[in-house]
Amino acid sequence: IHNITYEYKMEFAPTKELLNGYQNKVIDWLEYEKQYNQILVNRDILKNISIMEFENAVLLCSEPTAKQCHRRLAVEYIAKYVENVKIKHL
């Protein structure tokens, strides 16, 4: 649609263990958020991606809203370190 390409960025995906822990209610959202943000730090995502790739980008997640999803956490992490990032949740 509209010549939009899809690119899977593994560095933004939560680990299987983290996702399973949250889905199976072994950990709550606050713990998920803490661990996911640590994953982003450990993966050093800002050094391994080109911010230019994210101009007009859309991040996808299986969660219906941004309230409890990794796309919100990822973009908030990026916005914390990169100037002029505008976030709009659809």
C-alpha positions as CSV (number, residue, x, y, z in Angstrom):
1,I,0.0,0.0,0.0
2,H,1.4,3.4,-1.0
3,N,4.7,1.9,-1.8
4,I,5.6,1.5,1.9
5,T,8.2,-1.1,2.6
6,Y,8.2,-3.3,5.7
7,E,11.5,-3.8,7.5
8,Y,11.8,-6.1,10.5
9,K,14.2,-4.7,13.1
10,M,15.1,-7.5,15.4
11,E,17.0,-5.1,17.7
12,F,13.6,-3.7,18.8
13,A,11.9,-7.0,19.5
14,P,11.6,-8.1,23.1
15,T,13.2,-11.4,24.0
16,K,11.0,-14.4,23.8
17,E,11.6,-14.9,27.6
18,L,10.5,-11.4,28.4
19,L,7.4,-11.5,26.2
20,N,6.4,-14.9,27.5
21,G,6.9,-13.8,31.1
22,Y,4.6,-10.9,30.6
23,Q,2.0,-12.8,28.6
24,N,1.9,-15.6,31.2
25,K,1.6,-13.0,34.0
26,V,4.9,-14.0,35.6
27,I,6.0,-10.4,35.5
28,D,3.8,-7.2,35.5
29,W,4.0,-4.3,33.1
30,L,6.3,-2.2,35.2
31,E,8.9,-5.1,35.3
32,Y,8.4,-5.7,31.5
33,E,9.0,-2.0,30.9
34,K,12.2,-2.0,33.0
35,Q,13.6,-5.2,31.4
36,Y,12.7,-4.1,27.8
37,N,14.4,-0.7,28.3
38,Q,17.5,-2.6,29.6
39,I,17.4,-4.7,26.5
40,L,17.5,-1.6,24.3
41,V,20.5,-0.3,26.3
42,N,22.3,-3.7,26.1
43,R,21.7,-3.9,22.4
44,D,23.0,-0.3,22.0
45,I,20.3,0.3,19.5
46,L,21.2,3.9,18.8
47,K,24.6,2.9,17.5
48,N,23.2,0.1,15.4
49,I,20.5,1.9,13.6
50,S,20.3,4.9,11.3
51,I,17.9,7.5,12.7
52,M,17.4,8.7,9.1
53,E,15.6,5.3,8.5
54,F,12.9,6.4,10.9
55,E,11.8,9.6,9.1
56,N,8.0,9.1,8.7
57,A,8.4,5.6,10.1
58,V,5.6,3.6,11.7
59,L,6.4,1.1,14.5
60,L,4.1,-1.9,14.7
61,C,3.2,-4.1,17.7
62,S,0.5,-6.7,18.3
63,E,-0.9,-4.7,21.2
64,P,-4.1,-2.7,20.3
65,T,-2.9,0.5,22.1
66,A,0.3,2.2,22.9
67,K,-0.3,2.0,26.7
68,Q,1.4,-1.4,27.2
69,C,3.4,-2.2,24.1
70,H,7.0,-2.2,23.2
71,R,6.6,0.2,20.2
72,R,5.8,3.0,22.7
73,L,8.8,2.1,24.8
74,A,11.1,1.9,21.8
75,V,10.1,5.3,20.4
76,E,10.2,6.9,23.8
77,Y,13.8,5.5,24.3
78,I,14.8,6.9,20.9
79,A,13.2,10.3,21.6
80,K,15.1,10.6,24.9
81,Y,18.4,10.6,23.0
82,V,17.5,12.0,19.5
83,E,16.4,15.6,18.9
84,N,13.2,16.4,17.1
85,V,11.5,13.1,17.3
86,K,7.7,13.5,17.1
87,I,5.5,10.7,18.4
88,K,2.0,10.1,17.3
89,H,0.2,7.0,18.4
90,L,-2.4,5.9,15.9
